[in-house]
Amino acid sequence: MSDTRDQAGISPRGSGVDAPSPDRYDVSDVTSDGAAWLASAGTYPRSTLALWEERPAAPVVLPCGAAFDVVNAPAVFGRRMLDRLWDEGPGSGPVAVYRGRMLLFASPGTAQRLPSLLAWEDWGSRSDAGPGRCGAVPPLLCHGTGDAVTVPALTAAACEGPDRPESRWLVAPDCRQPWLPGPEIVLWAAVRAARAAASAAVRISIFPPADQDAKVYDVSRRR
């Protein structure tokens, strides 16, 4: 499999850059500008904003294809993709979780282009996979024009308590024109995540996994 990082124009961060600090950064709440960007995806942005003003805890279904596309990945694999984007790549756009899946918001057109790029990369499960090749990979669902997704409530407070909703933000929209990864960058993250998964499959750990929801990403490092 070819290394798509250079093809995507990604310059990895140097090893001297510290990891994001959960004590200093909080990207779980949608700002007013972020809410305006989300609402712009729909046919009636003012109605959406009015609904959120009255019911900030209400999830809303928004169409894809205009303001954003969405790449829908299984939770664990999606987290690996997200970690690659933040640890080695340019960061991510908004990211949410919904019913055990991770929704990575991407630039419009990604849903149409990404499947062909994945096929070109010889994506999938291979019995002869060796070092540097991907093993079994879960499917990535691409939502674009004609599709719609459920976006979480605007505030993290609305996602707490025993009745925690099925959707919540990991990286919330914070401006009117957020940077969104294109298909090449999403492909790069998927390839790196698959390689990480293949490496993890041969390691045995006696320690339980950390709480993945506790990780916070430093949006100031986004390209």
VOLO-332430 format. One line per 2 residues: number of its first residue (from 0); for each residue x, y negated, z of N, C-alpha, C, O, CB. Coordinates in steps of 0.1 Angstrom, whole numbers, plus 5000, padded with zeros to 4 digits. Each point is the difference from the previous one (the first is absolute). Glycine has a CB too. Layout:
REM residues N
NUM> X Y Z X Y Z X Y Z X Y Z X Y Z  ...
REM end
This chain:
REM residues 223
0> 5009 5012 5000 4991 4988 5000 5009 4988 5000 5010 4999 5007 4971 5013 5005  5016 4978 4980 5008 4988 5000 4997 4991 5012 4989 5001 5006 5011 5000 4969
2> 5010 4991 5028 4999 4990 5011 4993 4988 4995 5006 4993 4992 5014 5016 5020  4968 4988 4992 4992 4989 4995 5002 4987 5007 4994 4990 4996 4989 5026 4997
4> 5026 4984 5017 5002 4987 5007 5005 4989 4992 4995 4989 5000 5009 5024 5020  5007 4991 4972 5006 4990 4991 4990 4996 4989 4999 4988 4996 5024 5021 5009
6> 4969 5000 4990 4991 4997 4989 4989 4991 5005 4995 4991 4993 5009 5031 4997  4992 4979 5023 4990 4991 5006 5005 4986 5004 4993 4992 5003 4996 5029 5005
8> 5025 4978 4991 5005 4987 5003 5001 4997 5015 4999 4989 5004 4993 5003 4974  5009 5019 5030 5000 4999 5014 5015 4999 5005 5008 5009 4997 4970 5004 5005
10> 5025 4977 5007 5013 4999 5006 4998 5004 5015 4994 4993 5007 5014 4989 4977  4997 5030 5020 4998 5004 5014 5007 4991 5009 5010 4994 4997 4988 5029 4996
12> 4996 4976 5020 5006 4992 5010 5013 5006 5005 5001 5013 5000 4976 4978 5006  5032 5001 4998 5013 5005 5006 4997 5007 5013 4991 4998 5007 5022 4984 4981
14> 4997 5026 5016 4999 5008 5012 5001 4991 5012 4997 5005 5011 5013 5015 4978  4994 4968 5010 5002 4991 5011 4987 4993 5004 5000 4993 5010 5023 5004 4983
16> 4966 5005 5000 4987 4994 5003 4993 5008 5011 4998 5012 4998 5000 4978 4978  4998 5004 5035 4994 5007 5010 4986 5004 4996 4994 4994 4992 5019 4993 5025
18> 4982 5023 4990 4986 5005 4997 4990 4990 5006 5003 4992 5009 5005 5032 4991  4980 4976 4994 4990 4991 5005 4997 5002 5015 5000 5011 5005 4990 4989 4973
20> 5008 4989 5029 4998 5001 5015 4985 4999 5003 4994 4990 4997 5029 5000 5007  4971 5020 5002 4986 5000 5003 4996 4989 5010 4989 4996 5002 5010 5028 4993
22> 5011 4971 5013 4998 4989 5009 4999 4987 4994 4994 4991 5006 5018 5022 5011  4993 4985 4971 5000 4987 4994 4990 4998 4989 4997 4989 4996 5027 5010 5010
24> 4972 5012 4988 4991 4999 4988 4987 5007 5002 5000 5011 5006 5020 4987 4980  4970 4996 5009 4986 5007 5001 4993 4996 4987 4997 4989 4997 5002 5010 5028
26> 4999 5012 4967 4993 4998 4987 4987 5007 4999 4996 5004 4989 5027 4993 5000  4971 5005 5023 4988 5008 5000 4987 4991 4998 4989 5006 4997 5023 5010 5018
28> 4989 4971 4986 4988 4992 4998 5000 4992 4987 5011 4996 4996 4988 5001 5029  4990 5003 4968 4999 4993 4988 4998 4985 5003 4992 4996 5008 4998 5024 4980
30> 5018 4971 5005 4999 4986 5002 4989 4995 4991 4994 5007 4992 5031 4991 5013  4971 4989 4997 4989 4994 4992 5004 5000 4985 4991 5003 4992 5002 4983 5028
32> 5020 5011 4977 5004 5001 4986 4999 5014 4995 4997 5002 4988 5018 4978 5016  4989 5030 5004 4999 5014 4996 4986 5004 4997 4997 5008 4991 5024 4997 5022
34> 4970 4990 4996 4986 5004 4998 4995 4994 4987 4992 5006 4993 5004 4995 5031  5008 4986 4973 4996 4994 4987 5005 5008 4988 4993 5001 4990 5007 4976 5021
36> 5012 5028 4990 5006 5008 4989 4991 5013 4998 4997 5004 4989 5026 4987 5016  4974 5016 5006 4992 5012 4999 4987 4997 4994 4995 5007 4991 5017 5002 5029
38> 4981 4980 4985 4987 4997 4995 5000 4996 4985 4990 5003 4993 5005 4989 5030  5017 5003 4972 5001 4997 4986 4998 5012 4991 4998 4998 4988 5017 4983 5018
40> 4987 5031 4999 4999 5012 4992 4986 5003 4996 4997 5006 4990 5023 5003 5021  4970 4985 4997 4986 5003 4997 4993 4990 4991 5006 4990 4997 4994 5021 5025
42> 4988 4992 4974 4992 4991 4992 4996 4988 5007 4998 4989 4994 4994 5030 4993  5005 4982 5026 4995 4989 5008 5009 4998 5012 4996 5004 5011 4980 5001 4982
44> 5035 4988 5005 5010 4998 5011 4994 4993 5012 5002 5003 5012 5016 4996 4972  4973 4991 5014 4995 4992 5011 4991 5009 5009 4999 4998 5012 5002 4981 4974
46> 4991 5030 5007 4991 5008 5008 5008 5010 5009 4997 5003 5011 4986 4995 4971  5029 5007 5012 5008 5009 5008 5006 4992 5012 5000 5006 5011 5005 5007 4968
48> 5000 4975 5019 5006 4992 5011 4989 4997 5010 5003 5000 5012 5014 4990 4972  4971 5007 5012 4989 4997 5009 4997 5013 5008 4997 4999 5012 4994 4984 4973
50> 5009 5029 5009 4998 5012 5008 5010 5002 5010 4997 5003 5012 4992 5007 4968  5024 4988 5016 5011 5002 5010 4999 4989 5011 5004 5003 5012 5010 5007 4970
52> 4982 4978 5015 4999 4990 5011 4989 5004 5010 5002 4998 5012 5005 4984 4972  4983 5024 5011 4989 5005 5009 5003 5013 5007 4997 5002 5011 4987 4986 4974
54> 5023 5021 5007 5003 5013 5006 5015 5004 4996 5002 5007 4991 4973 5000 5007  5034 4987 5010 5014 5003 4997 5005 5014 5001 5010 5004 4995 4994 4973 5013
56> 4988 5031 4999 5003 5014 5001 4995 5009 4989 5001 5012 5000 4999 4984 5025  4993 4998 4966 4993 5008 4989 5010 5003 4989 5006 4992 4994 4972 4997 5011
58> 5023 5024 4992 5008 5004 4988 4992 4996 4987 4988 5000 5001 5023 5019 5012  4996 4979 4976 4993 4995 4988 5006 5008 4988 5012 5003 5000 4984 4974 5010
60> 4995 5027 4981 5004 5007 4988 5003 4989 4989 4992 4992 4997 4995 5029 5009  5026 4979 4989 5004 4991 4990 5004 5007 4987 5006 5011 5001 5001 4972 5017
62> 4991 5011 4970 5004 5006 4988 5015 4998 4997 5006 4990 5005 4972 5006 4986  5028 5014 5003 5014 4999 4996 5001 4995 4985 4990 4999 4993 5016 5020 5023
64> 5006 4978 4980 5003 4996 4986 5002 4986 4997 5006 4996 4990 4981 5023 5005  5008 4972 5014 5001 4986 4998 5011 4994 5009 5010 4995 4995 4966 5003 4998
66> 5022 5002 5020 5010 4994 5009 5010 5011 5004 5011 4996 5003 4972 4988 5006  5014 5028 4990 5009 5011 5004 4995 5013 4994 4988 5002 4997 5018 4986 5024
68> 5003 5022 4979 4997 5014 4998 5005 5006 5013 5006 4994 5009 4997 5007 4966  4993 5012 5028 5003 5007 5012 5006 5014 4996 4994 5007 4992 4988 4980 5021
70> 5029 5016 4994 5005 5014 4999 4997 5007 5013 5004 4995 5011 5015 4998 4973  4974 5018 5015 4994 5007 5011 5008 5013 5003 5000 5009 4991 4977 4981 5004
72> 5030 5011 5016 5009 5011 5003 4996 5007 5013 4994 4993 5009 5024 4995 4978  4985 5025 5015 4998 5006 5013 5008 4992 5010 5010 4995 4997 4987 5028 4992
74> 4998 4978 5024 5006 4991 5010 5015 5002 5002 5007 4990 5000 4971 5010 5011  5026 5012 4991 5014 5002 5003 5009 4996 4988 5010 4994 5002 4984 5025 5013
76> 5002 4985 4973 5008 4997 4988 5000 4985 4998 5010 4994 4996 4985 5029 4994  4993 4971 5012 4999 4986 4998 5009 4992 5010 5005 4990 4996 4972 5013 4995
78> 5024 5002 5021 5009 4994 5010 5014 5000 4995 5008 4991 5002 4976 5015 5017  5020 5006 4975 5014 5001 4995 5002 4990 4989 5011 4994 4999 4989 5030 5007
80> 4990 4974 4985 5001 4990 4990 5002 4986 5006 5008 4992 4995 4978 5023 4989  5006 4982 5026 5000 4987 5006 5014 4998 5006 5005 4989 5000 4970 5012 5004
82> 5030 5009 5003 5013 4998 5007 5011 4998 4989 5009 4992 5003 4983 5023 5016  5007 4992 4970 5010 4997 4989 4999 4986 4995 5011 4994 4998 4988 5031 4996
84> 4989 4970 5004 4998 4987 4995 5006 4989 5010 5006 4990 4995 4974 5018 4993  5019 4994 5025 5004 4991 5010 5015 5002 5003 5007 4990 5002 4970 5008 5007
86> 5028 5014 4992 5013 5003 5004 5011 4998 4989 5011 4996 5003 4979 5020 5014  5006 4987 4971 5009 5000 4989 4996 4991 4988 5008 4997 4991 4998 5026 5016
88> 4981 4973 4993 4995 4993 4988 4996 4986 5003 5005 4994 5010 4988 5027 4981  4998 4973 5002 4996 4986 5001 4989 4997 5010 4995 4989 5001 5012 5009 4976
90> 4988 5013 5030 4989 4998 5009 4987 5005 4993 5001 5006 4989 5010 4974 5023  4978 5017 4993 4987 5004 4994 4990 4989 5000 5002 4989 5006 5002 5034 5002
92> 4985 4979 4985 4989 4991 5001 4991 5005 5012 5005 5007 5008 4995 4988 4967  4988 5001 5025 4991 5005 5011 4999 5015 4999 5000 5006 4990 4987 4972 5010
94> 5011 5028 5012 4999 5014 5001 4989 5003 5011 5000 4994 5011 5025 5010 4982  4966 5005 5004 4990 5004 5010 4999 5016 5000 5006 5007 4992 4981 4972 5004
96> 5007 5025 5015 4997 5015 5001 4985 5001 5000 4993 4992 5006 5029 5013 5007  4973 5006 4981 4986 5003 4999 4998 5015 5000 5004 5007 4990 4992 4971 4998
98> 4997 5027 5022 4997 5014 5001 5012 5010 4997 4999 5009 4992 4978 4984 5000  5034 5004 5015 5011 5008 4998 5008 4998 4988 5010 5008 4997 4978 5008 5016
100> 5009 4974 4979 5008 4997 4988 5006 4986 5001 4995 4992 5008 4990 5023 4978  5026 4983 5007 5006 4987 5000 4998 4992 4987 5002 5006 4990 5015 5003 5026
102> 4978 4979 4985 4997 4992 4988 5011 4989 4999 5001 4991 5008 4974 5013 4995  5033 4997 4986 5010 4991 4997 4995 4990 4989 4998 5005 4989 5021 5011 5018
104> 4980 4972 4997 4995 4990 4990 5011 4997 4990 5011 4996 5004 4972 4994 5013  5014 5011 4970 5010 4998 4990 4995 4990 4990 4988 4996 5000 5021 5027 5003
106> 4999 4973 4988 4997 4990 4990 4990 5006 4990 5000 5012 4997 5022 4977 5005  4968 5002 4993 4991 5005 4990 5007 5007 4988 5010 4995 4995 4974 4987 5012
108> 5010 5029 4988 5007 5007 4989 5008 5012 5005 5003 5009 4992 4998 4970 4995  5002 5022 5026 5008 5011 5006 4992 5013 4998 5006 5010 4997 5005 4974 5019
110> 4976 5016 4987 4992 5012 4999 5000 5006 4986 5000 5013 4998 4986 4979 5020  5016 5000 4972 5000 5005 4986 5014 5005 4996 5001 5010 4993 4980 4974 5001
112> 5029 5010 5011 5014 5003 4996 5006 5010 5008 5008 5008 4995 4994 4969 4998  4996 5024 5021 5007 5009 5008 4999 5015 4997 5010 5007 5000 4986 4976 5017
114> 4992 5022 4980 4999 5014 4996 5009 5004 4989 5006 5011 5001 4971 4989 5007  5025 4992 4982 5009 5004 4989 5014 5000 5004 5008 5008 4996 4975 4983 4988
116> 5021 4999 5025 5013 4999 5005 5003 5013 5009 5011 5005 5000 4988 4970 4999  4991 5029 5009 5002 5012 5008 5002 5012 4992 5009 5008 5003 4977 4982 5014
118> 5007 5011 4972 5001 5011 4991 5014 5000 4993 5006 5010 4998 4969 4991 4998  5029 4987 5000 5013 4999 4994 5012 5004 5009 5010 5004 4995 4980 4977 4991
120> 5008 5016 5027 5010 5004 5010 5000 5015 5003 5007 5004 5009 4991 4973 5000  4994 5031 4984 4999 5014 5003 4995 5002 5014 5006 5008 5007 5013 4997 4976
122> 4971 4988 5020 4994 5000 5014 4993 5013 5003 4993 5006 4991 5005 4970 5008  5003 5029 5013 4992 5012 5003 5008 5010 5008 5012 4997 5004 4974 4999 4977
124> 5008 5016 5020 5007 5011 5008 5008 5008 4990 4994 5004 4989 4987 4996 5028  5031 5003 4986 5009 5008 4992 5006 5011 5008 5006 4997 5011 4998 4984 4973
126> 4995 5031 5012 5006 5011 5008 5016 5000 4999 5006 5005 5008 4973 5009 4988  5026 4979 4993 5015 5000 4998 5005 4987 5005 5012 4996 4997 4986 5019 4984
128> 4995 4978 5028 5004 4987 5004 5013 5001 5009 5001 5008 5009 4976 4983 4991  5033 5002 4996 5013 5001 5007 5003 4986 5007 4991 4992 5001 5017 5025 4982
130> 5004 4981 5021 5004 4988 5007 4997 4988 4991 5003 5000 4988 5014 5011 5025  4976 4979 4992 4997 4988 4992 4987 5001 4992 4996 4990 4994 5028 5006 5005
132> 4970 5016 5002 4987 5001 4993 4988 5001 5010 5003 5003 5011 5009 5008 4970  4977 4985 5014 4988 5000 5009 4994 5014 5002 5000 5008 4990 4995 4969 5003
134> 5000 5027 5019 4993 5012 5002 4985 4997 4997 4997 4992 4992 5020 5016 5024  4975 4999 4992 4986 4999 4999 4996 4986 5004 5004 4995 5011 4992 5029 4993
136> 4996 4969 4988 4996 4986 5002 4985 4999 5000 4993 5004 4991 5029 4987 4999  4972 5002 5020 4985 4999 5000 4996 4990 4989 5008 4992 4996 4991 5013 5029
138> 4989 4996 4971 4995 4991 4989 4999 4985 5005 4996 4998 5011 4992 5022 4978  5015 4971 5002 4998 4986 5002 4988 4996 4992 5000 5002 4987 5025 4993 5017
140> 4965 4999 5002 4988 4996 4993 5002 4985 4997 5003 4992 5009 4982 5025 5003  5012 4979 4976 5001 4986 4995 4987 4994 4998 4992 5005 4992 5030 5001 4998
142> 4975 4983 5016 4987 4993 4999 5003 4987 4992 5007 4991 5005 4984 5019 5017  5002 4988 4967 5002 4988 4992 4986 4995 4995 4990 5002 5007 5033 5006 4986
144> 4977 4986 4995 4988 4995 4995 4989 5010 5000 5001 5011 4995 5012 4973 4991  4975 5012 5019 4989 5010 5001 4999 5007 5013 4990 5007 5003 5012 4995 4973
146> 5008 4997 5032 5000 5006 5014 4998 4990 5011 5001 4988 4997 5014 5030 4994  4983 4987 5021 4998 4991 5011 5006 5007 5012 5001 5012 5001 4978 4977 4989
148> 5025 5003 5020 5006 5006 5012 4994 4993 5012 4995 4988 4999 5026 5017 4990  4979 5001 5023 4995 4994 5012 5012 4994 5007 5010 5007 5003 4971 5010 4999
150> 5018 4970 5001 5011 4993 5007 4996 4999 5015 4988 4999 5003 5018 4988 4976  5003 5014 5030 4997 5000 5014 4995 4986 5006 5000 4990 4992 5018 5028 5010
152> 4979 4982 5010 4996 4988 5007 5012 4990 5000 5011 5004 4998 4973 5009 5017  5013 4975 4988 5010 4989 4999 5010 5000 5011 5012 4996 4998 4972 4991 4989
154> 5012 5018 5025 5008 4998 5012 5003 5014 5006 4992 5009 4999 4999 4969 5005  5021 5023 5002 5004 5013 5006 4991 5003 5012 4998 5011 5003 5026 4985 4989
156> 4972 4993 5015 4991 5002 5012 4988 5008 4996 4994 5007 5008 5014 4972 5002  4987 5019 4978 4988 5007 4996 5002 5015 4997 4991 5008 4999 5001 4971 4991
158> 5021 5025 5010 5004 5014 4998 5003 5007 5012 5005 5012 4999 5003 4981 4979  4991 5001 5034 5004 5006 5012 4988 5006 5008 4988 4998 4996 5031 4986 5005
160> 4983 5025 5009 4990 5005 5008 4996 5014 4995 5005 5005 4990 4987 4972 5014  4998 5030 5003 4996 5013 4997 4994 5002 4987 5000 5010 4994 4997 4994 5030
162> 4997 4985 4971 4993 5000 4987 5009 4995 4989 4995 4993 4991 4983 5004 5020  5035 5006 4989 5009 4995 4990 4995 5004 4986 4998 5012 4998 5021 4990 5019
164> 4980 4988 4974 4995 5003 4987 5009 5009 4992 5012 5002 5003 4976 4976 4998  5007 5027 4988 5008 5008 4991 5010 4993 4992 5009 5006 4993 4972 5009 5006
166> 5018 4971 5000 5009 4992 4992 5007 4989 5009 4993 4995 5009 4993 5010 4970  5026 4992 5018 5007 4990 5007 5012 4995 4992 5005 5008 4992 4987 5001 5031
168> 5013 4979 4980 5012 4995 4993 5013 5005 5006 5001 5000 5013 4985 4980 4980  5024 5023 4999 5013 5002 5005 5008 4988 4996 5008 4995 5009 4991 5030 4989
170> 5000 4970 4990 5006 4987 4996 4988 4992 4994 4995 5002 4989 5028 5008 5006  4973 4980 5013 4988 4992 4996 5003 4989 4991 5011 4995 5000 4979 5011 5022
172> 5001 4990 4969 5002 4989 4991 5002 4987 5008 4992 4997 5010 4993 5014 4972  5025 4981 5014 5003 4988 5008 5001 4987 4992 5003 4990 5005 5009 5025 5011
174> 4985 4986 4971 5000 4988 4991 4991 5002 4988 4995 5011 4998 5029 4985 5009  4974 4993 4986 4991 5000 4989 5005 5007 4987 4993 5005 4992 4998 4974 5017
176> 5022 5022 4990 5007 5007 4989 5011 5009 5005 5011 4998 4998 4983 4983 4987  5002 5030 5021 5010 5010 5006 5008 5006 4989 4995 5003 4989 4990 5001 5031
178> 5027 4999 4983 5009 5008 4991 4994 5014 5000 4998 5006 5010 5023 4979 4994  4978 5021 4984 4995 5014 4998 5010 5008 4992 5004 4995 4990 4972 4997 5012
180> 5027 5020 5002 5009 5008 4992 4994 5004 4987 4988 5003 5000 5023 5005 5021  4996 4993 4969 4996 5005 4987 5002 5015 4999 5004 5007 5010 5001 4972 4979
182> 4991 5028 5000 5001 5014 4999 5014 5006 5001 5002 5011 5005 4978 4988 4981  5030 4994 5009 5013 5005 5000 5005 5000 5015 5007 5010 5004 4998 4981 4973
184> 4992 4999 5031 5004 5000 5014 4993 5011 5008 5006 5006 5008 4999 4969 4990  4982 5026 4999 4992 5011 5007 5006 5014 4996 5001 5009 5009 4978 4976 4991
186> 5025 5017 4988 5006 5012 4995 5013 5002 5008 5002 5011 5004 4987 4987 4973  5019 4992 5023 5013 5001 5008 4998 5005 5014 5006 5009 5005 5004 4973 4980
188> 4980 5012 5022 4997 5003 5014 4995 5015 5001 5003 5007 5009 4992 4969 4996  4997 5028 4985 4994 5013 5000 5011 5011 4998 5001 5010 5007 4978 4981 4985
190> 5031 5006 4999 5011 5009 4998 5008 5001 5012 5004 5011 5004 4996 4983 4972  5004 4995 5030 5008 5000 5012 4993 5007 5012 5006 5008 5008 5005 4971 4984
192> 4976 5019 5009 4992 5007 5011 5000 5015 4998 5000 5007 5009 4986 4972 4993  5012 5025 4985 5000 5014 4997 5014 5007 5004 5000 5011 5005 4983 4985 4976
194> 5027 4997 5016 5014 5005 5003 5001 5001 5015 5006 5009 5006 5004 4981 4973  4985 5000 5028 5000 5000 5015 4992 5012 5005 5004 5006 5010 4999 4969 4991
196> 4986 5027 4993 4991 5011 5005 5007 5014 4997 5000 5009 5009 4980 4977 4986  5027 5015 4994 5007 5012 4997 5012 5002 5010 5002 5012 5004 4992 4986 4972
198> 5012 4992 5028 5011 5001 5010 4995 5003 5014 5006 5008 5007 5007 4976 4980  4975 5010 5016 4994 5002 5013 4996 5015 5002 4999 5005 5011 4994 4971 4990
200> 5003 5030 4987 4995 5014 5001 5010 5010 5005 4997 5010 5005 4988 4984 4976  5028 5002 5017 5011 5010 5004 5006 4996 5014 5009 5007 5004 4996 4997 4972
202> 4989 4986 5030 5005 4996 5014 4990 5005 5010 4988 4999 4998 5025 4981 4992  4992 5024 5021 4992 5004 5012 5003 4991 5011 5011 4998 5004 4988 5026 4988
204> 4990 4970 5014 5002 4991 5011 4992 5005 5012 4989 5005 4999 5014 4976 4985  5003 5018 5028 4994 5004 5012 4992 4988 5007 4994 5002 5010 5024 5015 4993
206> 4983 4971 4990 4993 4989 5006 4987 4997 4992 4999 5003 4988 5023 4987 5018  4968 5006 5002 4987 4997 4993 5001 4988 4992 5009 4991 5003 4979 5019 5015
208> 5005 4988 4971 5000 4988 4992 4996 4988 5007 4991 5001 5009 5005 5013 4971  5010 4974 5017 4996 4988 5006 4986 4995 4995 4996 5005 4990 5029 4989 5012
210> 4969 4997 5005 4987 4995 4996 5002 4991 4988 5005 4989 5001 4987 5012 5023  5004 5004 4964 5003 4993 4988 4992 4987 4999 5005 4990 4994 4999 5031 4995
212> 4984 4978 5018 4993 4988 4999 5006 4989 5008 4996 4988 4999 4984 5025 4999  5030 4990 5011 5007 4989 5008 5010 4992 4992 5004 4990 5004 4992 5025 5016
214> 5008 4990 4968 5010 4993 4993 4994 4988 4993 4989 5000 4994 5023 5022 5002  4996 4967 5005 4996 4987 4995 5010 4996 4990 5012 5001 5002 4975 4992 5019
216> 5009 5001 4967 5009 4996 4990 5001 4985 5000 4991 4993 5001 5002 5027 4985  5020 4976 5011 5004 4986 5001 4997 4994 4986 5008 5001 4991 5010 5003 5027
218> 4970 4988 4981 4997 4995 4987 5009 4988 4996 5000 4996 4988 4976 5011 5017  5032 4988 5004 5009 4989 4996 5011 5006 4991 5007 4992 4994 4988 4996 5027
220> 5007 5025 4979 5011 5006 4992 4995 5004 4986 5007 5005 4992 5003 5003 5029  4977 4989 4976 4994 5004 4987 5007 4991 4990 5002 4988 5002 4976 5019 5008
222> 5024 4998 4978 5007 4993 4989 4991 4989 4995 5003 4993 4991 5011 5027 5003
REM end
